Amino acid sequence: MHREPLNPSARWALTSLALSMLMPSLDTSIANAGLPTLAAAFDATFQEVQWIVLAYLLAVTTLIVSVGRLGDGFGRRRLLLIGIGIFTAASLACALAPSLAWLIGARAVQGVGAAIMFALTVALVADAVPKARAGSAMGLLATMSATGTTLGPSLGGLLMAHVGWQSIFVINVPLGLLNAWLVYRYLPKDRVERKPLAFDYPGTAVLMLTLAAYALAMTVEGFTPTLLLISLSGVGLFILIEKKSKAPLIHLSLFTDSRISSSLALTLLVTTVMMTTLVVGPFYLSRGLGLGSTQVGLVLSVGPLLAAFSGVPAGRLVDRFGARRMVPGALLGLACGCALLALLPVSFGLLAYVLPITVVALSYALFQAANNTGLMAGVGQDQRGVVSAMLGLSRNLGLITGAAAMGAVFALTTDDPTQASTEVIASGLHVTFGVATALMIAALGLGCSPVGASLLAMRSVRR
């Protein structure tokens, strides 16, 4: 079917959204590969520097739904500009950090800006491009998300090795300035009037404490059962608060819609696995295969490059064949890629890593385009910000779970990943991705169930 090309203004508007997705996605993982360097720079333990990653993820996760609601009433373009400003300023503060505590605090503030960018970028697609191009636009954003998240460790490692750890944050300053100008210049102005904004402070506070307890339970030795119990109790308290709140952080009624709940569950499972590759991959390549830092960076770039080249074609496949057909195929590909990582022996060398990661990267790009397009097509204009934010919340819960829970699985099977032998590292990789394979099989079952099918059969199937 012939489609009119985007006009220059729409192209630049979509470029601004792509950059708004790339920047916070990149900083989700850019510090991962450099954690040993940062531990040495600040004379800190691995558990302490791990909070450079977790502080960012927690800030994004706890605020993303709130800012999505704010965008619906305050104006999405206006709030996106504020978010880009916060993210850029906090990035500069990270680069200037004189201590680990300063850096962790600045990363948390950076996460506030990232939450705004994540929550509103997908919701603004409908304002930037025609409906017939929504799938391709979502494919581009999926490419940016996948590229940013998976490119982070390799880019961060290269910058730290050749420039210095400050450079991984300084790079955001010129990008942020360019992004803000593009959004201001090309995105259509908000068509909503400012409204009195109610904010769910109790719900936000409880959610933040619940997620912090969960992350601590997975990263701090001792008191783990207690912290897990606190996090579970926090979930119950959060539900009670949301039921009674006049302006709930999360409308629990959204979860009664099988289309939405299925999409969010699938997103959580898939992003858990993607973060697992970022936690385990660098250790397997360096300790398991004996690669140097530059080689590790190059190998870790394979996935991002594939995602970058496959995201837009994946979006076109969704436009042509529909999410109903594409999501199960993507989930099957992810399951196969994880199974290969779990089964291929270390004696196969680099092929045992590159081949499965290729399958995972291509499948992830297809999943993102299909799942996001199917979800947003069935949402009304007044709810797009909230649902987009819920999608971001699900994604970041998956990232936290991958970094904390799946990281804990890998740590338990290797004792100390920084000192373990090749055989132990390989065994840890196989066990961890055995668990990841089980998660993807569960996701495939959900995606192919009647509930999942109702999501995938939404009216975005063909345009």
HELIX and SHEET records of a PDB file:
HELIX    1   1 PRO A    8  SER A   29  1                                  22    
HELIX    2   2 LEU A   35  ALA A   41  1                                   7    
HELIX    3   3 PHE A   46  VAL A   49  1                                   4    
HELIX    4   4 TRP A   51  PHE A   74  1                                  24    
HELIX    5   5 ARG A   76  ALA A   95  1                                  20    
HELIX    6   6 LEU A  100  THR A  121  1                                  22    
HELIX    7   7 VAL A  125  ALA A  128  1                                   4    
HELIX    8   8 LYS A  131  ARG A  133  5                                   3    
HELIX    9   9 ALA A  134  HIS A  162  1                                  29    
HELIX   10  10 SER A  167  VAL A  170  1                                   4    
HELIX   11  11 ASN A  172  TYR A  186  1                                  15    
HELIX   12  12 TYR A  201  THR A  219  1                                  19    
HELIX   13  13 THR A  224  LYS A  244  1                                  21    
HELIX   14  14 LEU A  252  THR A  256  5                                   5    
HELIX   15  15 SER A  258  PHE A  283  1                                  26    
HELIX   16  16 TYR A  284  GLY A  288  3                                   5    
HELIX   17  17 SER A  293  LEU A  300  1                                   8    
HELIX   18  18 VAL A  302  PHE A  321  1                                  20    
HELIX   19  19 ALA A  323  LEU A  343  1                                  21    
HELIX   20  20 VAL A  346  PHE A  348  5                                   3    
HELIX   21  21 LEU A  351  ALA A  377  1                                  27    
HELIX   22  22 GLN A  381  GLN A  383  5                                   3    
HELIX   23  23 ARG A  384  THR A  401  1                                  18    
HELIX   24  24 GLY A  402  MET A  406  3                                   5    
HELIX   25  25 GLY A  407  THR A  414  1                                   8    
HELIX   26  26 THR A  422  CYS A  448  1                                  27    
HELIX   27  27 PRO A  450  LEU A  456  1                                   7    
END                                                                             
